Amino acid sequence: MLFFVAVKVEYFIASRVAASGQQSFSRVIIRLAVIAIALCTAVMILATALITGFKHQISEKIFGFWGHIHITSNDINGTMLEQVPISTKQDFYPKLQNLKKKDLPSSPEYPGSLLPFGKWKTSEENLIRHIQVFALKPGIIKTKNELEGIVLKGVGRDFDWAFMQQYLKEGQRLTLPDSAASPDILISRQTAQRLGLKTGDKLIVHFVQKGKQLRRAFRVKGIFKTGLEEYDKQFALVDIRKIQQLQGWAPDQVGGFEIFVNDLSQLEAIADFIYRKWLPPDLYAETIQEKFPQIFEWLSLQDINEVVILSLMLTVGIINMITALLILILERTRMIGILKAMGSTDWSIRKVFLYYAAHIITKGLFWGNLIGVGLGWLQQKFGFVKLSEESYYLATAPIEFHLSALLGINLLSLIVTLLFLIIPSYLITRISPVQAIRFD
């Protein structure tokens, strides 16, 4: 009971000091501290939202283009562009689309696996959203005046067009008739501009197959732009039957399977489970992070940038609050002396100033959240901050808020700053009641 009374008294004194402080010479310092906390909080919120949005949108583009998991031949001589054909007559195709959480092993770690299934981030019961075939074949596009290296990605009738449709800038998507392979091709805007092509134009693609030169004519059906510069300048989409004909494959042979999962948090565990449970010995499953590690390592580096920004902003806020607290203590030296003379302990008086500091920090956090979330919302709505798509793969700065991140930033700022303020508040113990009461 006495504890709660003491807390109420200390909080009451702190609130009175805060109210009277608006009329004292320290009000400028207090306002500067509030502004510093607000600006630091706004920068932390925007930095976290920007990095989160950046990583998410880039990852979504890569996953949309390639899927989440690839199933290919485990032949060590096969490369991404020189594929070993595999049959579509597999037990898992297309049955994997019906794989549900209940089909997973009841044991948290099934035999031989190092990847236990953790907490799911989606309520979807299906593990797999979609599975589709693909094949790749490198070639050279030749027009009247230009030559351009290209990799044709063959897609089948099971191809999910949801991703490519949103990036189709001109023309239409491929239509794949039952009767024969379609002569249409989807090229990127970058390729179209370099070669001077537009929808409806014809082009010749040259290939080398078993030491022989082959050529095939295609008609530009559509032009896309994903913003992934490395992929846009290299890849074009065609009917997979064209690849099968060029490679001399049977109609049921493809380069591999692309799998899209519903829960990215369990991607590695799902890939490992599919490999061990569903695949025959001659096939291998790997995630896109494993297949293209460079770009995902680059995205992981953004976490370091986020930590650096948060640390710098937190440090700036702490330094400003330490300065403000020391000035407040010096300004209230006489009050400290009186409280000590009345029997208050050093820790009790220190808590008064810590409550006061918490009031200042909370005020700064409020305005910081208002500024940070407000500017982020405006960017989401109007996209006024533009980016170089060639360098960042995005046309506008992406913003993505998460409630957990916002709460984390606010709690971290409040708790860490108050912990650091405990040290300068030790100055109160050095103040003598007699000298303080005399202090003018």
N, C-alpha and C positions, 0 to 999 in steps of 0.2 A: 504493500500500500504506500509506504514511504517513498519507494522508488518512483511510482507513477506521479506522486505529488511533486517530487523533485524534478521530474521530466517536465511536468506542466509549468512549474516555476521558471525553469531554464528556458523553455520555449516561449513563455510569456515575456520574459525579459528580452529575448532575442527579437520578438516581434515588435516590442516597443522601441528597441534600438533601431530596427529597420525603418520604422515609421519616422522616428526623429532624425534618422540619418539623412533623410531627404532634404533637411534644412541645414545640414552641416557642410563644412568645407570639403568633406570626403565624397560628396555626392557625385562629383565629376569622375573620381576614381571608380566608384561603384558602377556608374553608367558605362564607363569604359570596360569594366570587367564583364558586365552583362552583354555588351556589344561583342567583346572578344569570344565569350562562350557561345553566343548566338551564331557568329560567323564560323567558328570552328565546327559547331554542330551541323550547320548547313552544308559546309564543305564535306564533312564525313558522310552525311546522308547522301549527298549527290554523288560522291566518289563511289560509295558502296553500290548505289542504284545503277550507276553508269557501268561499273565493272561487271556487276551481275547481269545486266541486260546485254552487255557486249559479249560475254562468254556464252550466254544462253542463245542469242540469235546466231552467232557464228556456228556454234555446235549444231543448232537446228538446221542450218543450211547444209552443213556437211552431212549430217544424218539423213536429211531429205534427199540429197543427191546419191548417197551410197547405201543407205540403210544403216542399221545398228550392228548387225552381225553378218559376216560373209561365210558361206559354206563353199569350199572349193576343194580341188584335189590336193592331197598331201604330197604329191610328187615334188621332190626337192628341186628338180630341174625346171619345173614350171615357174614362170614369173607372172606378174600381174598382166602384162601385155601379151605374153606368149603362153596362153592358157592350155591346160590339159583338159580335154572335154570330159564331162561327166553326164550320166544319164538322168533324165527327169523321172525315170521310173524308180523312185525311192519310197521307202515306207513313210518317211517324214513329210513328203510333198504330196498334197498340201495339208496333211493332217496336223502339222505343227500349229496351224492357225487355231486349232481347237484345244491347244494345251492350256490347262487352267492351273491355278494355284493349288487346288486340291490334288493334282496329279504329281506334285513334288514329293520327294521323300519326307516322311514324318520326322526323321532324324535331322537335327540342325546341321550335321555334317555327314553327307553320305560317303561311303567308302571310297578312299582315294582322292577326295576333293579337299582342297585347302580353302575353299570359298563358301562359308556357310551363308544361308539365306538370312537376311536381316529384316528390319522393319520395312514394310512396303509403304511407298509414298503415294500410291494410287489405290482407289477402291475397285478398279477394274479386276474382274475375276480372270479374264483371259491374259495369259502372259505375252502372247504374240498377237500383234495387230494385223500383220500382213506378211506374206512371203511371196517372192517373185523371182523369176529367172533373169539372168543377164549374160552377156558375152562381150568381149572387147577385141578390137582389131585396129592396129595402127596403120595409117596410110598417109598419102600426100594429096591434098586438093590442088588441082590445076585449073586455072581459068586462063583467059586469053593473055593476061599480062602478069599474073602472080602465081606463086607456089606457096603452099602453107601446109605444115605438118599437122596432122589431126589424129585423134583416137576415136574411132566409132564405138559407141556403146549400144549394143543391140538389146532391145527390150521386146517383151512378148505381150500377148493379150492380157496377161495377168498384171501388167504394170500399173501401179497406182499413180495416177496423174495429178493428184491433189497438190503435190509440191511444185511440179513444173508448171502447172497451169497458172499459178500466181505470178510466175516470173516470165510468162510468155508475153513479149512486147508487140510482136507482129505475127500475122497469120494464124494458123491453127495447129493443134497438136496432131501427132501422127494418127492416122486411121489404118488399122491392120486388117485387111480383108482375109477371108477364109481361103480364097482361091489361090492366091500367089503372094509372094513377098512384095511389100510396098516399096516403090522407088523413092519415097519421100524421105527427107532428112530435116532434122531440127538443128540449126547452128546458132552459135552465140552472136550477140550483137557485135562483139569485138572482132570475131572472125568475119562477119558480114562486112564490117567497115573496112577491114584491112584488104579484103578481096573485092570490094565493090559489088557485093551481092545483095539482092532483095528477094522477097518472097515471090515464088514463081520462076525464078531463074534456075537454069540447069548448070551442073558442075560435074567434073570428072574427078574421081578419086582413084589414085594409083596404089596398088598393093604389091608386096613381094610375098609369094607363097611357094615354098619348096624350090627356091632359086628361080622361079618364073615371075615375070611381071604381069600383073592383072590390072584391069581397069573396069570401073563400074560407073554408070551415069546415075546421078541423083537429082531430084528436084527439091528446091528449098520450100518446105511446107510452112515453116514458122521460124521465128527468131526469138531467142530467149536471152535474159540477162539475170543471173543469180547474184552478181556482185562478187562472187568468189573468183577473183581474177585468174588464179592458177588453173582452175577448172574450166572457166569460160573460154580461155584461149586454147585449150587442148582438146575438149570433148564435143562431140555431136551425137545426137540420138538417131538411130535407124531401126528398122524392123530386124529383129534378131535372126530371121530367116536369111537375110542377106549375109550375115556373119557366118551362119552355118554353111551356106553355099560356098563362100570364099575359103573357108577352112576345110571343106570337104567332109563336114560332119553329117551324121544322120539327123533326121528331124527331131529326135528325142534327146539330142546331145546339146549341152549348153556349157558356158564357162563357169557358172556357179549360181548360187542362190543368195538373194538379199533378204534379210529378216528384219522386220521392224517390231520392236518390243513396246509394251505399254508403260514400263517402269524402268527408267534409266538408272535408278539407284541400285538395281539388281542386275545390271547388264552383264557384268563379268560372271556372276553366278549362273545366270541363265545360259550364257554361251558355254560355260563349262559343263552344265547339266546336259545341254543338247549334244555336245561332243561325246560325253561319256554314255549317255542313255540311248540316243537316237541314231548316231552316225555309224556307218560301216567303217572298217579299218582303213579304207582308201580315201576317206574324206576327212576334212579338218574344218573346225569352226573357230573363227577369231573375230574379236570386236574391231570396229573401225579405229578405235584408239590404238590398238596394237598394229593395225595395218598402216595407218598414217600417224605415227607418233609425233612427228615434228610440229604439226600445227596444234596438237593438243598440249604439247609441252610449252609451246608459245602462249597458249591460253592460260596454262597453269602459272606462268610467270606473272600474269596480271594479279594473282593473289599477293605476290610480293609487293607490287605497287600499292595495292590496297592497304597492306599492313604498314608500309612506310607513310602513306598519307594519314592514316588514322593515328599513328604514333606521333607524327609531327603536329597534327592539330590538337591532340590531347596534351602534348607538351606545352604548346602555346597557351592553351586554356589553363593549365596548372600554374604556369609562371605568372599569368595575369591574376589568378585568384590568390596566389601566395602574396603577391605585391599588395593586392587590395586588402587582404586579411591583416598584414603587418601594419598598414596605415590605419585600419580600423582599430587595432589594438592600441596603437600609439595615441589615437584620438580619444579613446575611452580609458586612458590610464587612471584618471580620477575615479571613474565608476568602478574599475577593477579594484582599486584600493579600498573603496567603501564596502564593496561586497566581501572582500577578504576580512575587513575589520568587523563585519557582521557575522563572520564565521563560515562563509562559503569556502569550499575546498577549491584547490587549483583546477582539478578536473571538472568540477561543476561550472566554473567560470569559462573554462576552455570550451565546454559544450555549448555555452551561450553563443560564443563566436562561431562555433561550427554550425549551429543551427542557422545563424545569420548568413554564413557562407552558403549553406544549402539553399536558403531562400534566394540568394543571388544566382546560384547555379541553375536552380529550377526555372527562374525567370528567363535566364539566357537560353536554356533548353527549349522553353516554350517558343520563343521567337525564332530560335534556330530551326526547330521542326517546321514552323510555319513558313519560313523562307525556303528551307530545303525541299520540303514536300511541294510547296507552291511552285517553285521553279521547275521541279521535276515534272509536275503535272502539266505545266505549260509546254515543256519540251515534248512530252508524250502527245499532247494535243496538236501542237503546231509545228514541231520539229524545226525550230529556228536555228539550232546549232547544227551546222552541216559538217560532214566528214569527207575526206578524199576516199572514194570507194576503191580506188586502185591500191591504196595503202592499208585501209582498215576493213575492206569488204562490206562496208555499210555506208549508205548515203547520208544518214542522220545519226546523231548520237543517241544510242538506245538507253532508255531508262526503265528499270524494272524494280518496283518496290516489293519488299517482303516485310510483313508485320514483325516477324521474329528479328530481322535485322534492325528495324527501327527501335524496337524495345531494347535490343542488345546495345546499340549505340548510346541510348539515353541512360540505361543503367550503368554501363561501363564508365561513361563520362562522369556521372554523379558519384559513384562509389570510389573510383580511382582518384578523382580530384579531392574528395573529402579525406581519403586516406593520406594523401600527400600533405593536406593542410594540417594534419595532426602534428607534424614536426614543427612548423613555424608557430603554432599555437603554444608551444612549449615556452615561448617568450613570456607568457603570462606568469609562469612560476618564478621568473626573475624579478618581478615587480614587487617592491616592498610597500606594504600598506601605508606606513607613515610617510614615505617619500611621495607616494602616489597621491595621497590626500592633499599634500602641499603642492603637488604639481599644478602648474598654471600654463 
